[in-house]
Amino acid sequence: MRQELGPINALYPTPTVLVGATVNGKPNFITVAHIGIMTHTHISIGLGKIHYTNAGIHENRAFSVCLPSVDLVVETDYCGIMTGKKTDKSSLFDIFYGELRSAPMIAQCPVCMECRLDQVIDYPSHDVFIGEIVQTHAAAEVLADGKVDISRLRPLLFDMASKQYWSLGEAVANCWNVGKQLKHGLH
C-alpha cells in the first residue's frame, strides 16, 4: 500500500554545489542543492530571492558551479549557513577565474563550470538562473580518459528528507546496455 505525502519533491539526493558570483566587486559563494540539467550545455540553479548572491548574478550575468568532493563537507555546509552580506566566505578557498571574470571558481573543488547567464525564471520566492556552460575546469586526479570519473570526484550529495549529506555508492550497471537483456524477449 502507498501513502500520499503531498506535493513534496522526492528527487533527492542531488549534487551539492558551491555557486560563485561576484557581488559588490567581491567573490562570493553559496551552497546550492537545487541544481538541474537543462541540456548538455545549460544548467539551472534555484536560489531563494533573499540570497545575497542573486544580485551579483543579475548584475554580472555570470556565475560558477563548483562541485566539492566529500572532503569539503565542512566548508560547503558553512557556505550554506552564512550570508555573504556579513561573511567573506571566499577567504576559505583559493579562487581562480576563467574566461568569465565575474564567475569566481574554487581551486579545492575538483570540477568547476563557468556559466554565462542565459535567462532567469522569476518565481515569487525564487530566481531560477539558467546558465550556458562556457568552460568546465577539472583537476587531473578526477579524470579518466579525459572525462570526469565520479568515483574519483566523490561528489557531495544532499538529501532533503534526512537533511544529511551523502556520498555515492557503487555503480549498478552500464547505461544503454543492461536493458538489452530484455530486448530479445519483448516485441
Phi, psi and omega in degrees: 000141180259151178247135176279131183253356185088184185279062179265151177276117183252024180276354178294152011278155175234159175298142173264127182233162172251117180266129180252142176208158174266121181236124183052041176080002182236148176290140179220149180229143177226143178277131184223135172243352177271077182234143182217156175267122178265310176214188178294338183238005180230137178231161178237149171227135178253118181238131174303142184298344182285347187285142180298324185296328184306316182300321180292321178294315178301313185292314187264348178057038179204154175199165175242156174234111184250130181262108177282151171275174178300338179295340182257023184300321182293311181295321181295314179297318179303318180293343177268340182255352179247144178267142176291347177295328185240350188227133175272087182289338180296338181293346177287341193232161167271122186255143174222165181231152174250225181294322183269105187290351178248018177240082181294143179235160187253119181297329180287344176276126184297334179223133177224140176241131174261133188233138173265129181297124180262313178199164178235129172261122188262099173267159181305321183255344187226150165259127172255110182267126176252122183241145173270127179288119180272321180200146174244130181248126182228139175289141183304326184290348177256007181260145172223120183055038176077009180236152178293127177258111186295337177289331175277325179294318182055061185295151177271126182251150180242135176238122182288322184298314181269348185052050179224158172270145182229168173238170180286154170262204181276158174297146184259316183194167178276128178294151178057028182216308186300329180291344179298341177302328181269346187302318185277341182270343182244139178228000000 
